[in-house]
């Protein structure tokens, strides 16, 4: 598998929301390969009947990959639990160097088919959760560092609103946090950037969407390697940016993306919020 060569994350403290599965887990394992200390903050403690992965299972894999692990149960919708998770990380490791706002809720449904309970869930996890966790974690980023939100560039193409208004508002809310926080934290040496996949990633969330051909996806590892490349940039120079995984990988010389393909014989499908023919909900 392609991956960035630099091992500059050794000893760094990486706090990941939603780190028990999918892209969050892939990032945890990529950080572990460098010898990072990884805080896996997520809700799932016991095995779920439908979704694989728990914070403890991921912690075991992080340790096996060469990192230190701290599994912490956290519901990002609960302020007290967020504060407690950050406090536990600081108690164990002394500070936080890198924050990954990965936790996300999704419902690709139009207004008429999206009950308020689901609207509230997406807002509370995606926007409020990102804001709450960042607010708590930044106080522990004593030596500067990187905050990465897994959120998209903000295309104003109305098709991204028309088919799933509530979800788009929530993901763009995460992106707006990048705009504001990157400026607010610039003087502290803390970069805030957004990272988004150019193509659809094969995750558990994707499998909940009917009709998507999983062969036309990429593995979560591409986002992990892109994150790894991003957080080794100078935080004073690279901040407030909206980056696609392919773009940041190209900056560090990774241009052969075939190893990331779920099926090398099938062309990957462009992701949501990425303009172009053949995308998930093609905006044509």
Secondary structure, DSSP 8 states (H G I E B T S, - for coil): -------TTTT-EEEEETTTSHHHHHHHHHHHHTT-EEEEEES--S--SSS---HHHHHHHHHHTT-EEEEEE--TT-HHHHHHHHHHHHHHHSS-SEEEE---------GGG--HHHHHHHIIIIIIHHHHHHHHHHTT-TT-EEEEE--------THHHHS-HHHHHHHHHHHHHHHHHHHHTGGGTEEEEEEE-SB-B--TTGGGSTT--GGG-B-THHHHHHHHHHTTS-TTTS-S-EEEHHHHHHHTT----GGGBSSTTS---B-TT--STT-TT---
